[in-house]
Amino acid sequence: MGKRIKNLKKMMDPGKKFSLDEAAKLVKETAKAKFDETIELHIRLGIDPKQTDQTVRGTVVLPAGTGKDRKVAVVAKGEKVKEAQSAGADFVGEGDLIEKIQKGWMDFDVLVATPDAMKDLSKLGKTLGPKGLMPNPKSGTVTFEVARAVKELKGGRIEYKTDDYGIVHAAIGKASFAAEKISQNVRALVASIIRGKPASAKGTYLKSISLTSSMGPRVAVDPSQKFAAAL
C-alpha cells in the first residue's frame, strides 16, 4: 500500500459505513491525483450469479451526466440518418460506416443501430462483440428511436450488468462534480438496480455499496439506508 493511500485512509474511520451524502463528500476529499479522477460505484447484490434468471442488467440516465464526452456512432437507413445527425451523433452512416468499421476504424465509444440495419451489421459481431460495442436491444442501442438514444447517450445514459461475482461496477461521475451531483447519480443507479431485482432473489438484496475515485481508497456506504425513499 502506497504512502499516499495510507494517508488518505487515515481520513476515514476504519470499518465505518457512511451515509450516501457523507460518502460523496469524502470520496471527493480523497481524490488527490493531479487529474480529474473518475468516481466509481461498486454494489454487491444478494443474488446467485450462477443463475441466469438472477442476472441484473439495465440502463439508466444519470441526472448529472458522466463527465465524459462520449462519441456516438449510428448505423441507420433512410430518414433515420438525418434524425441521428440532428440529434448530435458524432458519426452517422449506412453501408459506408459499416465498411469503415470493418477496415478497423473504431473511433467511437458507443454504437447505435436501427433494427433494419442489424442484418448488415451482424457480420461485424466478432469484431465489435469482444470490445462490448455490438448494439443490443437490451441496452437500448438497437432502436428506431434514434434521436432519443443519441441524446440520452450523450447526456449521461450508462449500461450496467452484474459480473461473475454478482457485483455491479459503474463510473458515475468525476471528482470535479459537486458532492450533491455524485449523490444524485448514485441514487438514480441504485433506484434502477432496485427496480431490476430478480423475483427469485432472496434475502438482503443490497449487500454492500462503496464509492472510490480512480486513485483513492474505498469509501463504504451504508446499504441499509432508504435509497428508494430518497428518490
C-alpha angles and dihedrals in degrees: 000000000000123000091244093056091045090054091048092050089057087066089067134063108246112251094004120140115212133208112257094255092049091048092050090054093045096049088054092050092051094049096097102151121122091246133061099273122216116243113224131196121209120190124182110204131206095241136115102247090196090067111082092208089061097056109122116210138147148123130263135181109232106222093217095042126236099275089239127106103229120204109224122198122192130199109197144140136233118342091357089074091063091042091056092047092050091049091058104260111168095218128019132176149122125227090345092061092046090052091049091053090046088058091057105270112140107154094146138086100215135017124213124192136182115237092248090057096052095084090063093039095050091079088070093059094111090051100042100031099068090049093051091242101115110116113247131189091221091059092045094245095115104065146121088224089085098156093052092047093050094047093048093047092048090044100051113289113151135182122225136186136173115255127223090285097051094257127135115213119190139163105230105174148315134289088245090065117104111255089246090058091051090051091049092054093047092051092050093051095044091049090053091049091049090052088051095054108141114243090230095054112109134194126009109002102191101051100168138350129194140173124211137172121222094266102016136093126268116274111203117221120206103249093196095070116107102260094164092052090054094056 
